[in-house]
Amino acid sequence: MDLDDQMRRYFGTADLNAVPPVALAAGLEHMRVDLGLEKDRSRRFALWTLMFTLGAAPDLDITFTDPADRNAARTLIEMTERLASEDE
C-alpha cells in the first residue's frame, strides 16, 4: 500500500494540512469501515498503521486476531513512543 495513495483515497489529497476537519472525520470513518471489511492481513495492518499514525486506530487486541499481527502492532507503538520521547 502506498501511503500517498491511501491518503488520496480517504482524504482526497496526500496533504493532511489541506483536509478540513469534516473531511478528516469522514475519511477516518471510511477507514474504520474498510478495516472491518478487509480480509488481507497485510492490507489490514497497513490500514491500521495509518489510522494509528492519525491517532484514530481501534484497539489492536480487537483489531488483530493473529498474535503475530498484534505483536507487530505493539512493536510499532513502542517504536513510535521511543521516537517521540527522543524528540522531547
Backbone as XML, in Angstrom:
<?xml version="1.0"?>
<chain id="A" units="angstrom">
  <residue number="1" name="MET">
    <atom name="N" x="0.841" y="-1.182" z="0.000"/>
    <atom name="CA" x="0.000" y="0.000" z="0.000"/>
    <atom name="C" x="0.882" y="1.241" z="0.000"/>
  </residue>
  <residue number="2" name="ASP">
    <atom name="N" x="0.662" y="2.115" z="-0.898"/>
    <atom name="CA" x="1.383" y="3.368" z="-0.966"/>
    <atom name="C" x="0.663" y="4.388" z="-0.083"/>
  </residue>
  <residue number="3" name="LEU">
    <atom name="N" x="1.400" y="5.029" z="0.816"/>
    <atom name="CA" x="0.804" y="5.965" z="1.763"/>
    <atom name="C" x="0.084" y="7.109" z="1.063"/>
  </residue>
  <residue number="4" name="ASP">
    <atom name="N" x="0.708" y="7.694" z="0.072"/>
    <atom name="CA" x="0.064" y="8.804" z="-0.646"/>
    <atom name="C" x="-1.236" y="8.356" z="-1.299"/>
  </residue>
  <residue number="5" name="ASP">
    <atom name="N" x="-1.251" y="7.158" z="-1.857"/>
    <atom name="CA" x="-2.480" y="6.642" z="-2.461"/>
    <atom name="C" x="-3.577" y="6.482" z="-1.422"/>
  </residue>
  <residue number="6" name="GLN">
    <atom name="N" x="-3.205" y="5.984" z="-0.249"/>
    <atom name="CA" x="-4.189" y="5.818" z="0.817"/>
    <atom name="C" x="-4.721" y="7.169" z="1.291"/>
  </residue>
  <residue number="7" name="MET">
    <atom name="N" x="-3.852" y="8.136" z="1.413"/>
    <atom name="CA" x="-4.285" y="9.476" z="1.831"/>
    <atom name="C" x="-5.253" y="10.065" z="0.810"/>
  </residue>
  <residue number="8" name="ARG">
    <atom name="N" x="-4.930" y="9.900" z="-0.464"/>
    <atom name="CA" x="-5.827" y="10.410" z="-1.504"/>
    <atom name="C" x="-7.164" y="9.668" z="-1.483"/>
  </residue>
  <residue number="9" name="ARG">
    <atom name="N" x="-7.114" y="8.360" z="-1.257"/>
    <atom name="CA" x="-8.343" y="7.567" z="-1.240"/>
    <atom name="C" x="-9.293" y="8.028" z="-0.132"/>
  </residue>
  <residue number="10" name="TYR">
    <atom name="N" x="-8.757" y="8.253" z="1.048"/>
    <atom name="CA" x="-9.615" y="8.565" z="2.185"/>
    <atom name="C" x="-9.838" y="10.054" z="2.430"/>
  </residue>
  <residue number="11" name="PHE">
    <atom name="N" x="-8.883" y="10.887" z="1.972"/>
    <atom name="CA" x="-8.997" y="12.309" z="2.274"/>
    <atom name="C" x="-8.970" y="13.217" z="1.047"/>
  </residue>
  <residue number="12" name="GLY">
    <atom name="N" x="-8.795" y="12.637" z="-0.129"/>
    <atom name="CA" x="-8.824" y="13.428" z="-1.358"/>
    <atom name="C" x="-7.519" y="14.143" z="-1.665"/>
  </residue>
  <residue number="13" name="THR">
    <atom name="N" x="-6.518" y="13.999" z="-0.816"/>
    <atom name="CA" x="-5.230" y="14.644" z="-1.008"/>
    <atom name="C" x="-4.189" y="13.930" z="-0.161"/>
  </residue>
  <residue number="14" name="ALA">
    <atom name="N" x="-2.939" y="14.055" z="-0.535"/>
    <atom name="CA" x="-1.857" y="13.494" z="0.268"/>
    <atom name="C" x="-1.383" y="14.497" z="1.317"/>
  </residue>
  <residue number="15" name="ASP">
    <atom name="N" x="-1.921" y="15.708" z="1.284"/>
    <atom name="CA" x="-1.551" y="16.775" z="2.211"/>
    <atom name="C" x="-2.615" y="16.905" z="3.295"/>
  </residue>
  <residue number="16" name="LEU">
    <atom name="N" x="-2.358" y="16.327" z="4.465"/>
    <atom name="CA" x="-3.349" y="16.373" z="5.550"/>
    <atom name="C" x="-3.652" y="17.781" z="6.019"/>
  </residue>
  <residue number="17" name="ASN">
    <atom name="N" x="-2.707" y="18.696" z="5.852"/>
    <atom name="CA" x="-2.957" y="20.086" z="6.249"/>
    <atom name="C" x="-4.057" y="20.726" z="5.419"/>
  </residue>
  <residue number="18" name="ALA">
    <atom name="N" x="-4.313" y="20.176" z="4.247"/>
    <atom name="CA" x="-5.336" y="20.730" z="3.363"/>
    <atom name="C" x="-6.714" y="20.108" z="3.599"/>
  </residue>
  <residue number="19" name="VAL">
    <atom name="N" x="-6.817" y="19.160" z="4.515"/>
    <atom name="CA" x="-8.071" y="18.449" z="4.741"/>
    <atom name="C" x="-8.870" y="19.153" z="5.835"/>
  </residue>
  <residue number="20" name="PRO">
    <atom name="N" x="-10.081" y="19.622" z="5.492"/>
    <atom name="CA" x="-10.934" y="20.251" z="6.512"/>
    <atom name="C" x="-11.354" y="19.219" z="7.567"/>
  </residue>
  <residue number="21" name="PRO">
    <atom name="N" x="-11.624" y="19.655" z="8.788"/>
    <atom name="CA" x="-11.996" y="18.734" z="9.862"/>
    <atom name="C" x="-13.159" y="17.793" z="9.512"/>
  </residue>
  <residue number="22" name="VAL">
    <atom name="N" x="-14.143" y="18.282" z="8.808"/>
    <atom name="CA" x="-15.286" y="17.438" z="8.439"/>
    <atom name="C" x="-14.846" y="16.327" z="7.493"/>
  </residue>
  <residue number="23" name="ALA">
    <atom name="N" x="-13.984" y="16.654" z="6.541"/>
    <atom name="CA" x="-13.484" y="15.654" z="5.599"/>
    <atom name="C" x="-12.560" y="14.665" z="6.304"/>
  </residue>
  <residue number="24" name="LEU">
    <atom name="N" x="-11.799" y="15.131" z="7.290"/>
    <atom name="CA" x="-10.932" y="14.239" z="8.053"/>
    <atom name="C" x="-11.782" y="13.219" z="8.813"/>
  </residue>
  <residue number="25" name="ALA">
    <atom name="N" x="-12.829" y="13.685" z="9.462"/>
    <atom name="CA" x="-13.725" y="12.779" z="10.200"/>
    <atom name="C" x="-14.379" y="11.775" z="9.263"/>
  </residue>
  <residue number="26" name="ALA">
    <atom name="N" x="-14.819" y="12.224" z="8.105"/>
    <atom name="CA" x="-15.451" y="11.320" z="7.137"/>
    <atom name="C" x="-14.445" y="10.296" z="6.610"/>
  </residue>
  <residue number="27" name="GLY">
    <atom name="N" x="-13.224" y="10.728" z="6.341"/>
    <atom name="CA" x="-12.194" y="9.809" z="5.869"/>
    <atom name="C" x="-11.848" y="8.760" z="6.910"/>
  </residue>
  <residue number="28" name="LEU">
    <atom name="N" x="-11.774" y="9.168" z="8.173"/>
    <atom name="CA" x="-11.488" y="8.215" z="9.248"/>
    <atom name="C" x="-12.620" y="7.204" z="9.406"/>
  </residue>
  <residue number="29" name="GLU">
    <atom name="N" x="-13.846" y="7.663" z="9.258"/>
    <atom name="CA" x="-14.977" y="6.729" z="9.331"/>
    <atom name="C" x="-14.923" y="5.721" z="8.184"/>
  </residue>
  <residue number="30" name="HIS">
    <atom name="N" x="-14.581" y="6.194" z="6.999"/>
    <atom name="CA" x="-14.430" y="5.309" z="5.836"/>
    <atom name="C" x="-13.338" y="4.276" z="6.115"/>
  </residue>
  <residue number="31" name="MET">
    <atom name="N" x="-12.254" y="4.714" z="6.745"/>
    <atom name="CA" x="-11.158" y="3.805" z="7.083"/>
    <atom name="C" x="-11.622" y="2.739" z="8.084"/>
  </residue>
  <residue number="32" name="ARG">
    <atom name="N" x="-12.417" y="3.149" z="9.081"/>
    <atom name="CA" x="-12.929" y="2.187" z="10.067"/>
    <atom name="C" x="-13.754" y="1.095" z="9.383"/>
  </residue>
  <residue number="33" name="VAL">
    <atom name="N" x="-14.590" y="1.518" z="8.467"/>
    <atom name="CA" x="-15.428" y="0.558" z="7.735"/>
    <atom name="C" x="-14.548" y="-0.381" z="6.915"/>
  </residue>
  <residue number="34" name="ASP">
    <atom name="N" x="-13.604" y="0.179" z="6.176"/>
    <atom name="CA" x="-12.725" y="-0.648" z="5.351"/>
    <atom name="C" x="-11.896" y="-1.604" z="6.201"/>
  </residue>
  <residue number="35" name="LEU">
    <atom name="N" x="-11.434" y="-1.147" z="7.355"/>
    <atom name="CA" x="-10.669" y="-2.009" z="8.244"/>
    <atom name="C" x="-11.512" y="-3.201" z="8.686"/>
  </residue>
  <residue number="36" name="GLY">
    <atom name="N" x="-12.757" y="-2.943" z="8.995"/>
    <atom name="CA" x="-13.650" y="-4.017" z="9.406"/>
    <atom name="C" x="-13.937" y="-5.016" z="8.307"/>
  </residue>
  <residue number="37" name="LEU">
    <atom name="N" x="-13.872" y="-4.578" z="7.071"/>
    <atom name="CA" x="-14.183" y="-5.445" z="5.930"/>
    <atom name="C" x="-12.961" y="-6.131" z="5.333"/>
  </residue>
  <residue number="38" name="GLU">
    <atom name="N" x="-11.780" y="-5.557" z="5.570"/>
    <atom name="CA" x="-10.560" y="-6.068" z="4.940"/>
    <atom name="C" x="-10.192" y="-7.450" z="5.480"/>
  </residue>
  <residue number="39" name="LYS">
    <atom name="N" x="-9.906" y="-8.376" z="4.574"/>
    <atom name="CA" x="-9.533" y="-9.747" z="4.938"/>
    <atom name="C" x="-8.034" y="-10.002" z="4.801"/>
  </residue>
  <residue number="40" name="ASP">
    <atom name="N" x="-7.379" y="-9.291" z="3.917"/>
    <atom name="CA" x="-5.953" y="-9.471" z="3.692"/>
    <atom name="C" x="-5.177" y="-8.910" z="4.887"/>
  </residue>
  <residue number="41" name="ARG">
    <atom name="N" x="-4.360" y="-9.746" z="5.524"/>
    <atom name="CA" x="-3.647" y="-9.351" z="6.739"/>
    <atom name="C" x="-2.729" y="-8.161" z="6.530"/>
  </residue>
  <residue number="42" name="SER">
    <atom name="N" x="-1.982" y="-8.165" z="5.447"/>
    <atom name="CA" x="-1.027" y="-7.079" z="5.239"/>
    <atom name="C" x="-1.742" y="-5.763" z="4.943"/>
  </residue>
  <residue number="43" name="ARG">
    <atom name="N" x="-2.790" y="-5.808" z="4.177"/>
    <atom name="CA" x="-3.558" y="-4.589" z="3.893"/>
    <atom name="C" x="-4.237" y="-4.083" z="5.167"/>
  </residue>
  <residue number="44" name="ARG">
    <atom name="N" x="-4.736" y="-5.014" z="5.964"/>
    <atom name="CA" x="-5.384" y="-4.664" z="7.230"/>
    <atom name="C" x="-4.369" y="-3.987" z="8.161"/>
  </residue>
  <residue number="45" name="PHE">
    <atom name="N" x="-3.166" y="-4.557" z="8.228"/>
    <atom name="CA" x="-2.131" y="-3.967" z="9.084"/>
    <atom name="C" x="-1.752" y="-2.576" z="8.586"/>
  </residue>
  <residue number="46" name="ALA">
    <atom name="N" x="-1.597" y="-2.423" z="7.295"/>
    <atom name="CA" x="-1.242" y="-1.117" z="6.732"/>
    <atom name="C" x="-2.323" y="-0.079" z="7.031"/>
  </residue>
  <residue number="47" name="LEU">
    <atom name="N" x="-3.566" y="-0.468" z="6.906"/>
    <atom name="CA" x="-4.670" y="0.447" z="7.187"/>
    <atom name="C" x="-4.678" y="0.819" z="8.672"/>
  </residue>
  <residue number="48" name="TRP">
    <atom name="N" x="-4.501" y="-0.163" z="9.548"/>
    <atom name="CA" x="-4.454" y="0.113" z="10.979"/>
    <atom name="C" x="-3.290" y="1.052" z="11.297"/>
  </residue>
  <residue number="49" name="THR">
    <atom name="N" x="-2.140" y="0.832" z="10.655"/>
    <atom name="CA" x="-0.970" y="1.666" z="10.888"/>
    <atom name="C" x="-1.238" y="3.117" z="10.525"/>
  </residue>
  <residue number="50" name="LEU">
    <atom name="N" x="-1.886" y="3.348" z="9.396"/>
    <atom name="CA" x="-2.238" y="4.711" z="9.003"/>
    <atom name="C" x="-3.195" y="5.311" z="10.023"/>
  </residue>
  <residue number="51" name="MET">
    <atom name="N" x="-4.172" y="4.550" z="10.457"/>
    <atom name="CA" x="-5.106" y="5.046" z="11.465"/>
    <atom name="C" x="-4.372" y="5.352" z="12.772"/>
  </residue>
  <residue number="52" name="PHE">
    <atom name="N" x="-3.425" y="4.511" z="13.150"/>
    <atom name="CA" x="-2.630" y="4.745" z="14.352"/>
    <atom name="C" x="-1.854" y="6.054" z="14.214"/>
  </residue>
  <residue number="53" name="THR">
    <atom name="N" x="-1.252" y="6.255" z="13.075"/>
    <atom name="CA" x="-0.479" y="7.466" z="12.826"/>
    <atom name="C" x="-1.350" y="8.710" z="12.954"/>
  </residue>
  <residue number="54" name="LEU">
    <atom name="N" x="-2.619" y="8.572" z="12.584"/>
    <atom name="CA" x="-3.550" y="9.694" z="12.654"/>
    <atom name="C" x="-4.241" y="9.788" z="14.013"/>
  </residue>
  <residue number="55" name="GLY">
    <atom name="N" x="-3.893" y="8.896" z="14.922"/>
    <atom name="CA" x="-4.479" y="8.923" z="16.256"/>
    <atom name="C" x="-5.889" y="8.387" z="16.330"/>
  </residue>
  <residue number="56" name="ALA">
    <atom name="N" x="-6.264" y="7.522" z="15.383"/>
    <atom name="CA" x="-7.646" y="7.041" z="15.321"/>
    <atom name="C" x="-7.747" y="5.525" z="15.197"/>
  </residue>
  <residue number="57" name="ALA">
    <atom name="N" x="-6.690" y="4.812" z="15.573"/>
    <atom name="CA" x="-6.701" y="3.352" z="15.417"/>
    <atom name="C" x="-7.523" y="2.693" z="16.518"/>
  </residue>
  <residue number="58" name="PRO">
    <atom name="N" x="-8.307" y="1.696" z="16.150"/>
    <atom name="CA" x="-9.012" y="0.928" z="17.177"/>
    <atom name="C" x="-8.022" y="0.066" z="17.955"/>
  </residue>
  <residue number="59" name="ASP">
    <atom name="N" x="-8.451" y="-0.428" z="19.092"/>
    <atom name="CA" x="-7.613" y="-1.254" z="19.944"/>
    <atom name="C" x="-7.050" y="-2.428" z="19.149"/>
  </residue>
  <residue number="60" name="LEU">
    <atom name="N" x="-5.755" y="-2.636" z="19.271"/>
    <atom name="CA" x="-5.119" y="-3.682" z="18.461"/>
    <atom name="C" x="-5.540" y="-5.087" z="18.887"/>
  </residue>
  <residue number="61" name="ASP">
    <atom name="N" x="-5.887" y="-5.279" z="20.158"/>
    <atom name="CA" x="-6.331" y="-6.607" z="20.588"/>
    <atom name="C" x="-7.677" y="-6.991" z="19.978"/>
  </residue>
  <residue number="62" name="ILE">
    <atom name="N" x="-8.460" y="-6.017" z="19.631"/>
    <atom name="CA" x="-9.739" y="-6.267" z="18.956"/>
    <atom name="C" x="-9.529" y="-6.366" z="17.449"/>
  </residue>
  <residue number="63" name="THR">
    <atom name="N" x="-8.633" y="-5.557" z="16.940"/>
    <atom name="CA" x="-8.407" y="-5.472" z="15.502"/>
    <atom name="C" x="-7.729" y="-6.705" z="14.928"/>
  </residue>
  <residue number="64" name="PHE">
    <atom name="N" x="-6.737" y="-7.243" z="15.665"/>
    <atom name="CA" x="-5.931" y="-8.335" z="15.136"/>
    <atom name="C" x="-6.186" y="-9.627" z="15.902"/>
  </residue>
  <residue number="65" name="THR">
    <atom name="N" x="-6.629" y="-10.647" z="15.186"/>
    <atom name="CA" x="-6.843" y="-11.952" z="15.817"/>
    <atom name="C" x="-5.553" y="-12.764" z="15.859"/>
  </residue>
  <residue number="66" name="ASP">
    <atom name="N" x="-4.648" y="-12.508" z="14.951"/>
    <atom name="CA" x="-3.384" y="-13.233" z="14.893"/>
    <atom name="C" x="-2.379" y="-12.615" z="15.870"/>
  </residue>
  <residue number="67" name="PRO">
    <atom name="N" x="-1.808" y="-13.418" z="16.772"/>
    <atom name="CA" x="-0.835" y="-12.889" z="17.736"/>
    <atom name="C" x="0.368" y="-12.207" z="17.081"/>
  </residue>
  <residue number="68" name="ALA">
    <atom name="N" x="0.802" y="-12.683" z="15.949"/>
    <atom name="CA" x="1.940" y="-12.067" z="15.255"/>
    <atom name="C" x="1.595" y="-10.645" z="14.820"/>
  </residue>
  <residue number="69" name="ASP">
    <atom name="N" x="0.382" y="-10.442" z="14.353"/>
    <atom name="CA" x="-0.048" y="-9.097" z="13.947"/>
    <atom name="C" x="-0.135" y="-8.170" z="15.156"/>
  </residue>
  <residue number="70" name="ARG">
    <atom name="N" x="-0.660" y="-8.682" z="16.274"/>
    <atom name="CA" x="-0.731" y="-7.877" z="17.497"/>
    <atom name="C" x="0.671" y="-7.498" z="17.974"/>
  </residue>
  <residue number="71" name="ASN">
    <atom name="N" x="1.586" y="-8.459" z="17.925"/>
    <atom name="CA" x="2.962" y="-8.168" z="18.337"/>
    <atom name="C" x="3.615" y="-7.140" z="17.431"/>
  </residue>
  <residue number="72" name="ALA">
    <atom name="N" x="3.366" y="-7.245" z="16.142"/>
    <atom name="CA" x="3.915" y="-6.259" z="15.199"/>
    <atom name="C" x="3.345" y="-4.872" z="15.493"/>
  </residue>
  <residue number="73" name="ALA">
    <atom name="N" x="2.062" y="-4.809" z="15.796"/>
    <atom name="CA" x="1.441" y="-3.530" z="16.125"/>
    <atom name="C" x="2.018" y="-2.969" z="17.427"/>
  </residue>
  <residue number="74" name="ARG">
    <atom name="N" x="2.209" y="-3.820" z="18.417"/>
    <atom name="CA" x="2.814" y="-3.365" z="19.672"/>
    <atom name="C" x="4.234" y="-2.838" z="19.440"/>
  </residue>
  <residue number="75" name="THR">
    <atom name="N" x="4.977" y="-3.512" z="18.579"/>
    <atom name="CA" x="6.329" y="-3.060" z="18.251"/>
    <atom name="C" x="6.280" y="-1.680" z="17.603"/>
  </residue>
  <residue number="76" name="LEU">
    <atom name="N" x="5.348" y="-1.486" z="16.689"/>
    <atom name="CA" x="5.188" y="-0.176" z="16.050"/>
    <atom name="C" x="4.870" y="0.896" z="17.090"/>
  </residue>
  <residue number="77" name="ILE">
    <atom name="N" x="3.967" y="0.596" z="17.998"/>
    <atom name="CA" x="3.601" y="1.553" z="19.046"/>
    <atom name="C" x="4.825" y="1.895" z="19.898"/>
  </residue>
  <residue number="78" name="GLU">
    <atom name="N" x="5.575" y="0.882" z="20.312"/>
    <atom name="CA" x="6.768" y="1.108" z="21.139"/>
    <atom name="C" x="7.811" y="1.940" z="20.397"/>
  </residue>
  <residue number="79" name="MET">
    <atom name="N" x="8.019" y="1.647" z="19.134"/>
    <atom name="CA" x="8.986" y="2.413" z="18.348"/>
    <atom name="C" x="8.548" y="3.869" z="18.235"/>
  </residue>
  <residue number="80" name="THR">
    <atom name="N" x="7.268" y="4.080" z="18.008"/>
    <atom name="CA" x="6.736" y="5.437" z="17.886"/>
    <atom name="C" x="6.907" y="6.195" z="19.198"/>
  </residue>
  <residue number="81" name="GLU">
    <atom name="N" x="6.606" y="5.535" z="20.302"/>
    <atom name="CA" x="6.761" y="6.176" z="21.612"/>
    <atom name="C" x="8.226" y="6.503" z="21.898"/>
  </residue>
  <residue number="82" name="ARG">
    <atom name="N" x="9.117" y="5.585" z="21.526"/>
    <atom name="CA" x="10.543" y="5.817" z="21.723"/>
    <atom name="C" x="11.020" y="7.021" z="20.909"/>
  </residue>
  <residue number="83" name="LEU">
    <atom name="N" x="10.581" y="7.102" z="19.661"/>
    <atom name="CA" x="10.960" y="8.239" z="18.820"/>
    <atom name="C" x="10.406" y="9.545" z="19.370"/>
  </residue>
  <residue number="84" name="ALA">
    <atom name="N" x="9.184" y="9.510" z="19.868"/>
    <atom name="CA" x="8.581" y="10.722" z="20.426"/>
    <atom name="C" x="9.320" y="11.180" z="21.667"/>
  </residue>
  <residue number="85" name="SER">
    <atom name="N" x="9.766" y="10.245" z="22.505"/>
    <atom name="CA" x="10.486" y="10.621" z="23.717"/>
    <atom name="C" x="11.875" y="11.173" z="23.384"/>
  </residue>
  <residue number="86" name="GLU">
    <atom name="N" x="12.471" y="10.722" z="22.301"/>
    <atom name="CA" x="13.770" y="11.231" z="21.873"/>
    <atom name="C" x="13.664" y="12.672" z="21.379"/>
  </residue>
  <residue number="87" name="ASP">
    <atom name="N" x="12.502" y="13.025" z="20.824"/>
    <atom name="CA" x="12.285" y="14.373" z="20.294"/>
    <atom name="C" x="12.034" y="15.392" z="21.398"/>
  </residue>
  <residue number="88" name="GLU">
    <atom name="N" x="11.716" y="14.929" z="22.586"/>
    <atom name="CA" x="11.390" y="15.849" z="23.680"/>
    <atom name="C" x="12.601" y="16.423" z="24.326"/>
  </residue>
</chain>
